[in-house]
Amino acid sequence: MFHDNRSNKHQKCIQSLHGNGLEIIAGITSAIAAIYCTYWDLVVDWGLLQRHSNNRWLRDKLLVPCKTVYFAAMVLDVLLRLAWLQTVLDLKLDFLHEETVITSYFCRLGDYSAWNLEYLQVRERVFEQR
């Protein structure tokens, strides 16, 4: 009987460690994916964060004359990516309602699509000028 009780405790301990281990791995890989995808959005898909550009930290050709819009879009992309990370990791935060998080996900998709389209138009104009 003592062996059975000890065995059950050991099994529960291993199961809890296994679950926590997977959650830690999921958290680390999700954070890495969020950082990489944010970099990809800003640098590759939008063409921003060009250090040696005429427009510091943006790019040479801009369709929107107000540069603040680009910086606001970058900050918004990071914040919405963090909201996505919160849903992936299933973190329960009291100040965020589920509807708010779902809405923010669709806002991020719209934001991403708009700036990606803007960058494609800039690239097309540059290509036509050559």
N, C-alpha and C positions, 0 to 999 in steps of 0.2 A: 504494500500500500504506500509506503514512503517513497518507493521508487517511482510509482505512477504519478504522485503529486509533484515530485521534483521534475519528472519528465515533462509534465504539462506546463510547468512554469518555464522550463527551458525552451519548450516549443513556442510558447507565447512570446518570450523574449526574442527569439530568433525571428518570428514573424513581424514583431514590431520594428526590429532593426532592419529587416528586409524592406518593409514598407517605407521607413524613413530614408533608407539608402536610395530607393528609387525616386522618392520625392526630391532628394538632394540632387541626384543626377538630372532629373527633369528640370529642376530650377536652374542649375548651371548651364545646361544645354539651351534652355529657353532664353536665358539672359545673353548667352553668346549669339544666338540666332537674332535676338532683338537688336543687339549692337551692330552685327553685320548687316542686317536688313536696313537699318537706319542709315548706315554708311552708304549702302548700295542705292537707297532712295535719293539721298542728297547729292552724292558725288557722281554716280554712274547714270541714274535715270534722269536727274534734274540738272546735272552739270554744274552744281554749286560747290562751294567751299574750295574754289581755285585760289590758292594763296597769291600767285603772281599775276592775277588778273588786274585789268584797269579798274574794275569795281572790286575793291578788297573783299575777299572771302565770298564773292559771288562768281560771275563769269563775265567775259568781255561784252557779249551781246545780251541785252535784256529787253523783253517786250513791255514789261510794266515799268513805267518811269520812276515810280516810288520804290526805292531800294528797301525801305522798311518792311514792305510786304513780303519780300523774300526771306528776311530774317524771321519775321513772324511765322511764316509758313514752316521754316525749319524747326522753330521751337514747338509749334503745334504738332508737327510730325513726331517729334520726340515724345511729347506728352501723350499723344494718342497711341504711340507704340508701347508706352508704359502701361496704358489702360489695357491694351491687348495682352501684354504680359501678365497683368493681374487676372484676366479671364482664363488664360492658359494654365496658370498655376492654381487657379481656383481659390484665390485669397479672398477672404470675407472681410471687407472693410466697411465699417458702419456708415461712413459718410458717402459711399458710392452705392447707388441703387443699381440693380441689374439693368433696368431700362436705360440708365445713363451710360453704362458701359457698352451696351449694344449699340446705342446711338452713336457713341464716340467711334466705334469700329467703322460704321458706315461713313462717318465724317472723314476718317482717315483715308478710306478708299476713295472718296470724292476728292479730297485734297491731293492725294497721290496722283490721281488721274488728271486733274487739272494742270498740275505742274509738269507732269510728264508730257502732256500735250503741248504745253507752252515751250518746253525745251525742244521737242521735235520740230515745232515751227521755226524756232531760232536756228536749229541745225539745217533745216531745209533752205532757209533764206541765205545762210552762209554758203551752202553748197551751190545755190543758184548764182551767187555772185562770182564764183570762181570760173 
